[in-house]
Amino acid sequence: MARVFRIAMAAAVIVWALTLHNVWAQETIKVGVILPLTGPHTGFGVIEKRSFEMAQNEINAAGGINGRKLELLFGDEAGNPQVARASASQLVNADKVVMLCGGYSSDETYEAAELAQRNSIPFLISTAAADELTQQGWEWVFRLNPPASDYVNGLESFLLEVLQPQTAVILYADGRFGSSSARSFERTCELLDIKILLKEAYPEKDLDYRPLLNRVKQANPDVVYMVSLVEDAPRLMSQCMELDITPKAFLGGGAGFTMPEFRLNAGKASERLMTTALWHQTLPYPGANEYFDSYRKQFGQETEYHGVEAYATVHVIADVLKRAKSLAGSDLRQALLATDLKTAFGPVKFVDYLAMTNQNVLSTYVAQWIDGKLELVWPQEVATRKCLYPVDWKSVWKGLATWNGRFAVDSLVRQACSTASVPTSPHTLTRQKGGVVVPEHLHSFVITDHLW
């Protein structure tokens, strides 16, 4: 009788264990993602959210995380630091995510990172680049992308060997990212003995930069270096073209200047602009070109480094979750510290260097908009096109007033109404030109006055 009882108990334990295992296997592993899903940076949020979800789908289709599905929960930073903090708190305290990732804008990401640090929750930053994010000694905060001060690393030899400027102007969107990038380029100029004629921050949401740009024109620099985001980048270049500002080179500090929306919204004013770049689909990274092609096939648009940062982040997280001893924060942190992975964005290994903690180190590049495509032009050994320099800006811009103007305006209206667009401003006035109703806020945003 006792033997029968023991057998029955053993069978019950086995059934219970199998049932528990099945329940455990069915539960998802939740990871929180902070992104600008609304607000002024929505264009970045769209390209990154799509890329996060692409990677999530690939991982789950391949068996997930040790048999469990990965579930990404998105929180909106909305271009507001306090909203970002509240979203991070919701994900950590209510949704019970095991870790956080994402983060586009540095000001918003700083708040989310501080909350993660206070709660001992690992946070893998994918995009926010202000140096101070990994200079706080925060042991729970890691960063996949290079810091803003590294953006110019690939630019230094380009300035020295190709552009050889004597003078420069630095314009940057006010905020942590813009300030970090501007300081870094200023140090580069000091190193290369380039005289800074003007260095000035501007409010990102301004519509009219002409007073500032008239000062740039008066300074007449060899190089104009701009650190701008998705709304202000095309606006700045359109107004530079309108004011006939013709330096030897316009240089962008990545960010808004690499986005597909820049070409769409700036039109011909984007042509021949050079910009720092963190990635190109032709670089010899595993899965880089496949990600690019898959994104274009799924969404009918091209992607760039912001998207692949998001895509690679999920693959790093999947690798971490598979290797970690448990889903406890301390075990996930140890797995992050031990990361050594090749991704579509490049190699990922978190190290401490200079004043930075848990920072990935990557090469940076120079790209140029040539015939409507963002081409890699430096270093030469990885270039997809030879840099077109010097630039005759008047020749490049000649005939813009008749450059398929109706198509450009129609495209902008469609862009403003799409989910991937720059968010529409509160303005409600419209103007009728050539049969096209154009939102008031787009007049100076992308189409210069002489087009009307």
C-alpha angles and dihedrals in degrees: 000000000000090000091053090049092051091050091049091049092049091050090049091051091050092049090048092049093048091048091049091048092051092049091047091049091051094053115095125231106237122216122179122227123198112204140152098257092160134018132049097326098051092120089065090044092055096051091045097045091051090050093047090053093046090057092043091054092048093050094047092046088054093055102283122237108339089321097320125105121245113232120195116204114197126217123190120234090185094196090288124109094212092049089051091052092048091049091050090049091051092051094047102038105029105025093038097219115183093225144353132237140166123056120167110180114053095219092053094039091054090062093048091046093051090052091049090051092050091050096043091239118145112244120193109196112210105183118358105109112184107132095231093066090079096028098074097081089244106164093193096054121084130176128212098186126064119266117254092255090063094054091085095050092094090042098059097073089041091055091046099045104029116018099029094186124185098197138028144184121212121206121176141173110253112254142074096295095046093047094049092048094047092050091050094051090046090056089049090053091051090050093050095040094245112156116232109221096178136004117182141157121220134194108264094220097054114120098200119053095163097109090054093041092051087060089051090052091050091051090053098202127188091232134027111201115195130187104196142151135225099291102035100042097069091037092055094049093045091053092045088056092046091052092046095239106172116179121164088261142004110216125193125204095225114256110088094011095068097047119107086233089065092065092042095048100037096042112183090356087075093059117116094001111143123212142178110256134192098200148007128194092238095061114113096254120131110262096001098123092036090056091048093050093044092051092049091048094049099042106022091235136092123251133210141188098310090058096047090048088060093044093050092045092063092050090051090050092049089052091049094048092050093050100040117105089227141343091264112125093242092054092047090050091052090050090051090051090053094049116132107161139151111223139173087263093050138268117335122207123141117226140161116244135160103340095331129108128203092359126156116224121218140162120256129212146196121245132183133202105240122173091341096310130104104236128188108238105166140085092032095223092066099031120130092196136015112257112260103227143184096039125212096206095187090055092047092049096039114122094016092132089066096033101126087297097173091053091049093052093045090050091052093051090050090047092052090053098046128092089242093054133108103268115266115251122234091261113118102180118110135191126214114224125163092342093306122115107215123192111245094237091061095059096087094016096077112344117068118220096254090064092068 
